Amino acid sequence: MYASIEQEAQPVALGMSVAEGDRAGFFEVLVAERLRHRGLGRQIMETLMAWARDDAGVKTVWLQVVEANTPAVSLHRSFGLDAI
């Protein structure tokens, strides 16, 4: 599942989730640098998590994030995920 947010017909935020069995992984949640800290990453994650739960029927999610990316770590922890 791909999720994106566009402004002026250009993608400014995007992400991807893949479900396998009852697990889903989240990858490449990206936001244009000039638009960071405005909730776009949260919108992408909310969309992907809703798809994983409601459409793919997953029970467990996982992700990998670079520890030095403190905004991403913070975002993922706000969803109750341990971002490592």
C-alpha positions, -999 to +999 in steps of 0.1 A: +000+000+000+013+034-010+001+066+006+009+101-006+000+137+000+002+161-030+004+199-032+001+216-066+001+181-083+035+172-067+040+146-040+052+162-007+049+132+016+047+095+010+051+061+026+046+025+020+033-005+040+036-042+031+014-069+048+024-105+050+002-127+070-008-109+102+022-085+101+028-053+083+060-033+078+063+004+072+089+018+049+102+051+034+079+075+052+092+107+037+082+144+039+096+172+018+121+190+039+104+224+035+071+209+049+084+189+079+069+194+114+034+201+100+018+167+106+022+152+071+043+122+083+016+116+109-011+117+082+008+092+061+013+068+091-023+071+101-034+062+066-010+032+064-019+019+099-056+021+091-051+002+059-030-025+077-056-029+105-088-025+086-081-038+051-051-062+055-062-075+089-028-073+105-023-077+142+014-068+145+033-039+128+070-033+126+093-006+113+130+003+112+141+039+117+176+054+121+180+063+157+196+097+149+163+107+131+147+120+163+116+134+146+108+100+131+116+082+164+092+106+182+065+101+156+066+063+157+067+063+195+036+084+195+019+055+178+031+032+206+059+017+185+094+012+197+114+027+169+149+011+168 
